[in-house]
Amino acid sequence: MLSALILLRHVAETMPSAGPAEARLSEAQFRRARALADFLQLYNPTELLAGPGTGCTDTLAPLAGRLDLRITVTDDLAPAAPKLPSAAHTAVWTAARALRTLPDARRTTIVCAESAVLAALLVAVAARDGHDLSRYEQPIPLGDDTGVLPAGAGWVLHRDDGLLVDVKPLAVR
């Protein structure tokens, strides 16, 4: 059975005075969310998961409305982590927390969150499924000075009977 796990960075821009959790979408960003819904509905998702904050829920709202799906908001998809010894420890902690939010791998799910959470989740799913990410040329932003995903970007993880078989970038246009 074919399915997908779509990892999507919200379309909200981070504002200096407000963190991503408080960011509201502008009219242009709402148009971007509606355009993403046009594309993402083709995957026929059955689950919509969002990190805390209006940026994630507002990004998924047009798709949820079209498909009559509920958006499940979970703190397990938040980028906040306790003080840990290194960025690697933080990534592992973030990935373990995010992994537990995922439903049955044979269902198509869209996860909307921050770059660091999505990158950690991508690596964790690939490791869990024994999938080698080194063969892809796409960089994996870690949410620090190495970069972040652009608004509305991400990855489509193609799965066969629940196991990861291919990763494609979700291109920003």
Residue pairs with C-beta under 8 A, 6 or more apart in sequence:
1 106
1 160
1 161
1 162
2 158
2 159
2 160
3 105
3 106
3 107
3 108
3 109
3 159
3 162
4 43
4 45
4 108
4 109
4 156
4 157
4 158
4 159
5 102
5 105
5 108
5 109
5 111
5 125
5 156
5 157
5 159
5 164
6 40
6 43
6 45
6 108
6 109
6 110
6 111
6 154
6 155
6 156
6 157
6 170
7 111
7 113
7 118
7 121
7 122
7 154
7 155
7 156
7 157
7 170
8 36
8 40
8 59
8 110
8 111
8 112
8 113
8 118
8 152
8 153
8 154
8 170
9 112
9 113
9 114
9 115
9 118
9 148
9 149
9 150
9 151
9 152
9 153
9 154
10 20
10 23
10 51
10 53
10 55
10 56
10 58
10 59
10 112
10 113
10 114
10 151
10 152
11 25
11 29
11 32
11 33
11 36
11 55
11 58
11 59
11 151
11 152
12 20
12 23
12 24
12 25
12 29
12 54
12 55
12 58
12 59
12 151
13 23
13 26
13 29
13 151
14 20
14 23
15 23
19 53
20 53
20 55
20 79
20 114
21 52
21 53
21 54
21 55
22 53
22 54
23 53
23 54
23 55
24 54
24 55
24 58
25 33
25 54
25 55
25 58
25 59
29 58
29 151
30 58
30 62
32 151
32 152
33 58
33 59
33 60
33 61
33 62
33 63
33 152
34 62
36 59
36 62
36 63
36 152
37 62
37 63
37 66
40 63
40 110
41 63
41 66
41 67
43 108
43 110
43 156
44 67
44 108
45 63
45 67
45 69
45 108
45 109
45 110
46 69
46 107
46 108
46 109
47 69
47 72
47 103
47 107
47 108
47 109
47 110
48 60
48 63
48 64
48 69
48 70
48 71
48 72
48 109
48 110
48 112
49 71
49 72
49 73
49 74
49 77
49 101
49 102
49 109
49 110
49 111
49 112
50 56
50 57
50 59
50 60
50 71
50 72
50 73
50 74
50 77
50 111
50 112
50 113
51 73
51 74
51 75
51 77
51 78
51 79
51 112
51 113
51 114
51 117
52 73
52 74
52 75
52 77
52 78
56 73
56 77
56 112
56 113
57 71
57 73
57 112
59 112
59 152
60 71
60 110
60 112
61 71
63 69
63 110
64 70
64 71
72 101
74 101
76 97
76 98
76 100
76 101
77 97
77 98
77 101
77 111
77 113
77 117
78 113
78 114
78 117
79 94
79 113
79 114
79 116
79 117
79 143
81 90
81 93
81 94
82 93
84 90
84 93
87 142
87 144
91 116
91 119
91 120
91 123
91 142
92 120
94 116
94 117
94 120
95 120
95 121
95 123
95 124
96 124
98 111
98 113
98 117
98 120
98 121
98 124
99 121
99 124
99 125
99 128
101 111
102 109
102 111
102 125
103 109
104 162
105 159
105 162
105 163
106 159
106 161
106 162
111 118
111 121
113 121
114 143
115 141
115 142
115 143
115 147
115 148
115 149
116 141
116 142
116 143
116 144
116 148
117 143
118 149
118 154
118 155
119 140
119 141
119 142
119 143
119 149
122 133
122 140
122 155
122 157
122 167
123 133
123 140
125 131
125 157
125 164
126 132
126 133
126 164
126 167
129 163
129 164
131 163
131 164
131 165
131 167
133 140
133 167
136 167
138 155
138 167
138 169
139 146
139 147
141 147
141 148
141 149
150 172
151 172
152 170
152 172
153 169
153 170
153 171
153 172
154 169
154 170
155 167
155 168
155 169
155 170
156 167
156 168
156 169
156 170
157 164
157 166
157 167
158 164
158 165
158 166
158 167
158 168
159 165
